[in-house]
Amino acid sequence: MSGIFTLSLDTELIWGVVQWARKEHEESVAMAREIIDELLGLMDKYDVQATWAVVGHLFLDKCRIENGKKHSDMPRPQYSWLAKDWYDVDPCTDIETDPFFYGKDIIKKIIKAKTKHEIGCHAFSHVIFGEQGCTGEVADAELKKSKELAKSFGIELKSLVFPQNSIGHLEIVKNNGFTCYRGPDPLWYNSYPHLLRKAMHPLDVGLAMCPPVVEARETLPGLWNIPGSMLYLSCDGVRKLIPVSSRVAKAKKGIDSAIKQDMIFHLWFHPFNLASNMKNMLNGLEEIFSYVDKNIDENRLEIKTMSQNVSFYTNK
């Protein structure tokens, strides 16, 4: 029996919360670069590859208003909950002035890491693909812009993590050369009403219930869904009452289950999710990585990035 461990990281700085950012969001994002440095070091120590799903705007170190408009080449989503222009939040300055919005330095660090990671896509400006208001034109532009910027670093984007895990426009995703995406975690309480789902999540983690393990499945010819298994839950708010040891125990159960069933345990989180209780959260991750390493040594487990899973399942 052998399983697969896959790790994907939603790398977005402020872009994931910028439309409704509160002080606590900004405090967490302010720690993101330090956390990313720690993560890269930890991954090098245990040779853990990850898929870093990067918001395309982070490939930039500056941007400017052109023709009197911010990102005038980009079509805008029109969401019912957003009255202002989508790019109204973009300062259109540079990385020194507004480091939350630019991340060229982060891309370079990932590329230079001893461990060879995959850099994937998290859209250009974190538009929500699955919501009404994101047209095909918007989705196409988001993906094309991200691929264009990545190409300037010598990177070909193959894996996509949808912002907010909101799936949409799969044909356009495929037509832009992506081979896989991370689908939503198939959690046991997914069918519950929204408020009940929110209550079940911390309960599920607190009790360290075994997370689902998954397989890559071809949604369209040449486009594979690699669902998540477990979010490494942050310690902010009420979540701080859940000991980090419960997160670790849950992840270990997922790894064991993947091994027993010859399937994938797909762990994911945002780097800034570690900001609250950073030391203990990093220690928890190290314990998970050490457990991964032990099982690899025993020929019970492999590590694969999202795109490597596609190659594996295509040839299976």
C-alpha positions in Angstrom: 0.0 0.0 0.0 1.2 3.5 -0.8 -0.4 6.9 -0.8 0.3 10.4 -2.1 0.8 13.6 -0.1 0.0 16.8 -1.9 0.3 20.3 -0.5 -1.1 23.4 -2.1 -0.7 27.0 -0.8 -3.0 29.8 -1.7 -0.4 32.6 -2.0 -2.2 35.9 -2.3 -1.1 38.5 0.3 -3.9 41.0 0.6 -5.7 40.1 -2.6 -7.9 37.4 -1.0 -9.4 39.8 1.5 -8.8 43.2 0.1 -12.4 43.9 -0.8 -13.4 43.5 2.9 -10.1 43.7 4.8 -10.2 44.4 8.5 -7.4 45.2 10.8 -6.8 41.6 11.8 -6.5 40.6 8.1 -3.8 43.3 7.5 -1.9 42.1 10.6 -1.9 38.6 9.3 -0.8 39.6 5.8 2.0 41.7 7.3 3.5 38.5 8.6 3.1 36.6 5.3 6.6 37.1 4.1 8.2 36.0 7.3 5.9 32.9 7.3 6.8 32.1 3.7 10.5 32.2 4.6 9.9 29.8 7.5 7.8 27.5 5.2 10.5 27.4 2.5 13.1 26.5 5.2 10.8 23.8 6.6 10.1 22.4 3.2 13.8 22.3 2.4 14.5 20.4 5.6 12.0 17.6 4.8 12.2 18.0 1.0 8.5 18.7 0.8 7.4 20.0 -2.6 4.3 22.2 -2.8 2.1 23.8 -5.4 2.3 27.5 -4.7 -0.9 28.9 -6.2 0.0 32.6 -6.7 -2.3 35.5 -7.5 -0.9 36.9 -10.8 -0.6 40.5 -9.5 2.1 39.2 -7.2 4.4 38.6 -10.1 4.6 42.4 -10.4 6.7 44.8 -8.3 4.8 47.8 -9.5 1.9 49.0 -11.7 0.6 52.3 -12.9 -2.6 53.9 -14.0 -2.8 54.0 -17.8 -5.3 55.8 -20.0 -6.8 57.2 -16.8 -7.7 53.7 -15.6 -6.2 51.0 -13.3 -5.4 47.9 -15.3 -7.2 49.3 -18.3 -6.5 46.0 -20.2 -8.5 43.9 -17.8 -12.3 43.4 -17.9 -14.1 43.8 -14.6 -16.3 41.4 -12.8 -19.7 42.9 -11.8 -20.8 41.4 -8.5 -24.1 42.3 -6.8 -22.3 42.9 -3.5 -19.7 45.3 -5.0 -20.7 48.8 -5.9 -17.2 50.1 -6.8 -14.8 49.2 -9.5 -13.0 45.9 -8.9 -9.6 47.5 -9.1 -10.5 50.5 -7.0 -8.5 48.8 -4.1 -5.3 48.5 -6.2 -3.0 51.4 -5.1 -1.1 51.2 -8.5 2.2 52.0 -6.8 5.1 49.7 -6.1 6.4 47.0 -3.8 8.2 49.4 -1.5 5.2 51.6 -1.0 2.5 48.9 -0.8 4.1 45.5 -0.3 0.8 43.8 0.4 -0.1 44.1 -3.3 3.1 43.0 -5.0 5.2 39.9 -4.5 8.0 39.6 -7.1 10.4 38.9 -4.2 8.3 36.0 -3.1 8.3 34.4 -6.5 12.0 34.7 -6.7 12.4 33.0 -3.3 10.2 30.1 -4.3 12.2 29.6 -7.5 15.5 29.7 -5.7 14.5 27.3 -2.9 16.5 24.1 -2.7 13.3 22.1 -3.0 11.8 22.3 -6.5 8.3 23.5 -6.1 5.5 24.0 -8.6 4.1 27.5 -9.1 0.5 27.5 -10.0 -2.2 30.1 -10.6 -4.7 31.7 -8.2 -6.1 34.1 -10.9 -4.7 37.5 -11.6 -6.7 39.6 -9.1 -8.5 36.9 -7.1 -11.8 37.2 -9.0 -14.4 34.7 -7.9 -15.0 32.5 -10.9 -18.1 30.7 -9.7 -20.1 33.8 -8.8 -22.6 35.4 -11.1 -20.8 38.6 -12.3 -17.6 36.9 -13.4 -18.1 36.5 -17.1 -16.2 34.2 -19.5 -14.3 37.3 -20.7 -13.2 38.2 -17.2 -12.1 34.6 -16.4 -10.2 34.3 -19.7 -8.4 37.6 -19.1 -7.5 36.6 -15.5 -5.9 33.4 -16.7 -4.1 34.9 -19.7 -2.7 37.7 -17.7 -1.4 35.3 -15.1 0.2 33.1 -17.7 1.8 36.0 -19.4 3.4 37.3 -16.2 4.5 33.8 -15.1 6.1 33.3 -18.5 8.4 36.3 -17.9 9.9 34.2 -15.0 10.2 31.1 -17.2 7.2 29.5 -15.6 4.4 27.7 -17.4 1.3 27.6 -15.2 -0.5 24.2 -15.3 -2.3 24.1 -12.0 -5.2 26.4 -10.9 -6.6 27.0 -7.4 -9.9 28.9 -7.8 -10.2 31.9 -5.5 -12.5 31.0 -2.6 -12.6 27.5 -4.1 -15.4 28.8 -6.3 -15.4 26.7 -9.5 -16.4 28.2 -12.8 -15.6 28.4 -16.5 -13.9 25.1 -16.8 -13.8 25.1 -20.6 -11.9 28.4 -20.5 -9.6 27.0 -17.9 -8.8 24.1 -20.2 -8.5 26.3 -23.3 -5.8 28.3 -21.4 -3.6 25.3 -21.1 -4.3 24.3 -17.5 -4.3 20.6 -16.8 -5.7 20.6 -13.2 -7.5 22.5 -10.5 -8.2 22.0 -6.8 -11.8 21.1 -6.3 -13.6 21.7 -3.0 -12.9 19.3 -0.1 -15.5 16.5 -0.1 -16.4 17.1 3.5 -19.1 15.0 5.3 -21.0 18.1 6.3 -21.0 19.8 2.8 -24.7 19.3 2.4 -25.6 21.1 5.6 -27.0 24.7 5.6 -24.3 27.4 5.6 -24.4 28.3 9.2 -24.3 24.7 10.3 -21.4 24.0 8.0 -19.5 26.9 9.7 -20.2 25.3 13.1 -19.2 21.8 12.0 -15.8 22.8 10.6 -14.1 23.7 14.0 -15.9 20.7 15.6 -14.5 18.4 12.9 -11.0 19.7 13.5 -11.3 19.8 17.2 -12.3 16.1 17.3 -9.5 15.3 14.8 -11.9 13.4 12.6 -10.3 11.6 9.7 -10.3 13.9 6.6 -11.4 12.6 3.2 -8.8 11.3 0.9 -9.2 11.8 -2.8 -8.3 10.8 -6.4 -7.6 12.9 -9.4 -10.6 12.8 -11.7 -10.8 14.0 -15.3 -13.5 16.6 -15.5 -13.0 17.5 -19.1 -10.6 15.8 -21.5 -7.2 16.8 -20.4 -8.4 18.8 -17.3 -8.2 17.0 -13.9 -9.9 17.8 -10.6 -7.6 17.2 -7.6 -9.9 18.0 -4.6 -8.6 19.2 -1.3 -8.7 17.0 1.7 -8.0 19.3 4.7 -7.5 23.0 5.4 -4.8 23.5 8.0 -7.1 25.7 10.1 -5.9 29.0 11.4 -5.8 29.8 15.1 -7.6 33.1 14.9 -11.0 33.9 16.6 -12.8 30.9 18.2 -10.4 28.6 16.3 -7.7 29.4 18.9 -9.5 27.2 21.3 -8.6 24.2 19.1 -5.2 22.9 20.1 -2.7 22.6 17.2 -2.2 19.0 18.2 -5.8 18.3 16.9 -4.8 19.7 13.5 -1.7 17.5 13.5 -3.6 14.4 14.6 -6.2 15.0 11.9 -3.5 15.3 9.2 -1.8 12.1 10.3 -5.1 10.3 10.1 -5.5 11.6 6.5 -2.0 10.4 5.6 -2.7 7.0 7.1 -6.0 6.8 5.2 -4.3 7.7 1.9 -1.7 5.0 2.4 -4.3 2.3 3.2 -6.5 3.3 0.2 -3.8 4.2 -2.4 -5.2 7.7 -2.6 -4.2 11.3 -2.2 -4.2 13.3 1.0 -4.3 16.9 -0.2 -3.5 19.5 2.5 -3.9 23.2 1.8 -3.9 26.6 3.5 -2.9 30.3 3.0 0.5 31.2 4.4 -1.1 34.0 6.5 -3.3 31.4 8.1 -0.3 30.6 10.3 0.0 34.2 11.6 -2.0 33.6 14.8 0.1 31.4 17.0 2.8 31.2 14.3 5.4 29.3 16.3 3.0 26.5 17.3 1.4 26.3 13.8 4.9 25.9 12.2 5.8 23.3 14.8 2.6 21.5 13.9 3.5 21.6 10.2 6.9 20.3 11.0 5.4 17.4 12.9 3.2 16.6 9.8 6.2 16.9 7.4 8.3 14.7 9.7 5.5 12.1 9.5 5.4 12.4 5.8 9.1 11.9 5.6 8.9 8.8 7.9 6.4 7.2 5.6 8.4 8.0 2.5 11.4 6.3 4.1 9.2 3.3 4.6 8.1 3.3 0.9 4.5 3.9 2.0 4.0 7.4 0.7 5.1 9.8 -2.2 4.9 13.5 -2.5 3.4 15.0 -5.7 2.6 18.5 -6.7 -0.8 19.0 -8.3 0.5 18.8 -11.9 2.6 15.7 -11.0 -0.6 14.0 -9.9 -2.0 14.6 -13.4 1.0 12.8 -15.0 0.7 10.0 -12.4 -3.1 9.4 -13.0 -2.8 9.8 -16.8 -0.3 6.9 -16.9 -2.0 4.9 -14.1 
